[in-house]
Amino acid sequence: MHQNIGERDSFMLTTRLAKLMLLSLLPTSTVMAQTIPPWTLGAISTTKSSVHLDTDKETEIWPLVVYQGEHIYFQGIELGYRVLPLQSFHNLSFGLSLENENYNPDDSDDSDMHKLDDRDITLMGVTAYRIGPITFKAGQDLIGEHDGYFAEVTAKLRLKVNDIGVSPAISYRYLDEKLSNHIYGVSQSESDKTGGNIAAYDSGSTQKISYSLAMNYPLTQSTFLNFKFTHNRYNDISDSPIVEDDYSNAVTFGAFTRF
């Protein structure tokens, strides 16, 4: 009963946010018309939890480089080309991305997990279509790491509260069986390495719903601080022997300058 109430509350929140995103289609064009310098340089620190077995929270610090040209863009892990100019209300883009659907079993405190193969990142070909605050995106593995694909829809608002930029977002990502197996599955050969302590497991397709809130606080006209909180809910992963949770959280802090 408790689980049904939680699922209903999650669905109601998703529905309300989706309605708000749709109502924002018209004002979004005004926000997009504002000129933003093409280059953003900075650093980010991310602390995130994991759904995997006996895996503690992890903090990573990375430099970040973003370039937003009229057609060509580079966003940290993705390089691509937009068909229409940057300020267009809708757009189609194609690119290459190092999608972060990966996991290192050595991060677990379970000794049997260390015997499993790394779930490495891979180069994916991505295609996206955006209309206002709604983006549809799909990606396919290009180098044979898992040969899987994902499909995703994201709705994101860009608001201003005084001088602070506020961006709530919600996204739904579908992972096909091959990509899901890459992250949550266990092959028979891997199971044998653990002496059967971790059973072989074939994952079907899985889904992830993400809720996030990002805030940009300006220090000067070109320098700002960023905070972002993300909560992820996962479906159809709890039967995996290398998974212990069906949710994860991430907190990101960053400092950037634009020019």
N, C-alpha and C positions, 0 to 999 in steps of 0.2 A: 504493500500500500504506500509506504514511504517513497519507494522508487517511482511509483506512478505519479505521485504528487510532484516530485522533482522533475520528472520528464515533462509534465504539463506546464509547470512554471517556466522551464527552459523554452518550451514551444511558444508560450505566450510572450516571453521576452523577445524571442526571435521574430515573431510576427509583428510586434510593435516597432522594433527597430527597422524591419523591412519596410513597413508603411512610412516611417519617418524618412527613410532613404528615398522612397519614391516621391514623396512630397517635396523633397529637396532638389529635384531635377532642374527646375527653373532657376533658383538662386545660385546653383552651382556654376552656371555659365558666367555669372558676374565675378565669382571668386577666381575662376580660371583665367579670366581676362587680365588679371593683375600680372605685371611683369616680375619674374623672379630671375635673378642671375643664374647662368647655366651651370656654374661649378659650385659644388659643396664639398668641403674637406673637413674631416674631424675624426673623432674616436668614440667608440661605444663600449660600454661594459654591460654584459648580459649575465644575469643569474637565472638559471632555469632548473626546474625539476624534470624528472624522467618517468615514463611509464614502465620502464624496464626493471627487471628483478634486482633488488638490493643495490640500486644505483642512487647515490646521493646527489644533492644539488650541485651544480657546476657553474663556476663563474669564468667567463672568457672576456678578454679585452682585444678589440680589433680596430685597426684604422678603417675609415670609411671614405670612399671616393665616389661621388655622384656627378654625372654630367647629363644635363637635360638640354640637348640641342633641339632645333626645330623638327628634325627627323631622327637623328641618331641619338641614342641614349646609352648610358652605362650606370647601373645601379648596384654597386657593390659586387653582386654575384651574377649579374645579368647584363649582357650586351645585346642591343637590338636596334631595330629600325621601325619608325612609325610611317605609315603610308601618308597620313595627313599631317599638317603642321601641329605643333605642340598644343596650341591654345584651342584646337578644335573641340567642339562639344562632344563629338564621338570620334573614335579612332580605331584603327586596326594596326597591330604591330606583330613583328616576327623577331625572334631572338634566340640566343644560346644562354643557358643558365646552369649554374652549379646548384641544383636544388638541394636543400638541407634535409632530405629524407634519408638519414643515416644514423648509425649507432656503433660505438666501439665497446665490445663486451668487456674489455679491460677496465672500463669505468665502474663495473659492478664489484661489489664486495664478495660475491659468490665465486668460489674458486672454479666451479664447473663452468661458469659463464666465460671464464678466461680461455677455455678450450674451444670456444666457438669462433667462427670466421668473422672478421670485421664486416660491418655493413657500410661500405664506403659510399661517399657521394659520387655522383656521375654527371656527365655532361648531357643535358637534355635540350632538345629543340622545343621552343615554346611559341605559342600563338595566343594573342589576347585581343579581345574586342571590348572597348570601353564606350559606354554611353552615360554621360554625366558621372554620377558617383558609383555606377554599377560596372563591374569589370568581369568578363567571362574569360577564363584562361585554361589552356590545356598544354601538357608537356609530355614528351616521349623520350625515353632513354635512347641515346644515339651511339653509345660505345659498348653496349652489351654487358653492362654491369648487372642488370636485372631484366632488361627488355620490357619494362613496364611503363605505364603511363598514369597520369592523373588528370582530373578535370575539376575546375574550381570556379566558384562564383563569389565575388566579394562586393559588399556595399560599404562605402566609406564616406562620411560627412567631413567637410572642412569648415569649421566654425571659428569665430573670434569672440572671446570673452575679454573685454577691455583690450589689452595688447597681447593676450595669450592665445595662441592657436590651439584649438581643441579638436581632436579627430577621433570620434568613436567609429568603430568598424565591426562588421560581422562577416564571416566567410564560411563557406562549406566546401570541403575538398573530398573528392572521391578518389581512392587509390585502387587500381585494378589488382587482380590476384597476384600477378608477378611482382609488382612493387610492394604489395603488402607482405608477401612471403620474404622479400628481401629484408624487411625490417622486423617482422614478428614471427616468421616461420623458422623451423629447425629441420635441417635435412637429416636423413638417416645416418650419413657419415659423421655429421656433427654429433648426433646423439651417441653414436658408438664411441667417439672420443671421450665422452663423459661417463662411459660405462653404463649408459642408460639412465643415469641420474636426471638428465634432461631428456624428456621423451621427444621423438620426432613429431613434427607438427606442420601440417599444410594449412596455410592461412587462405581464406577466401578474400574477396574484396572487402575493404574497410572504408570508414568515413571519419572525417574529423571536422568538428564545428569549432570555430575560434571566435572569441569575443575580445576586443582590444580597445584601449583608450590611450591615445597619445596626446601629449601636450608640449608645445614649443614656447619657451619663455625667452623673449629677446633681451640681450644685454646691450647691444648696439643695433644700428640699422642692418648690419651684415653678420653679426655674431649672435648665437642663441644656444640655449640649453634645451635638451629634449628628455622627456620621461615617457616611458611606455609600459603599460601592464597588459599582458595577454593571458587569457584563460582558454585552454583547449579541452574539448570533450571528445572522446574517441568511442566509436561504435564497432562492435564485432572483433575486439582484440583480447577480451578477458580470458578466452580459452587458451591462449598461447602460454606455454610453460615458461617463457622468458619475460612475461608481463605480470606486474603486480598491481597496477593502477589503470583506471580508464580516464584519467585526467592529468593535465600538467599545467604549470604556470611558468611565466617568464617575466622578469622585470629588467628593463633596459634604461640605462642612463647614457646620455651622450652630450658632447660639446662640439659645435660646428661653426664654420664660417662660410659665407657665400660670396662669390665674386664673379 
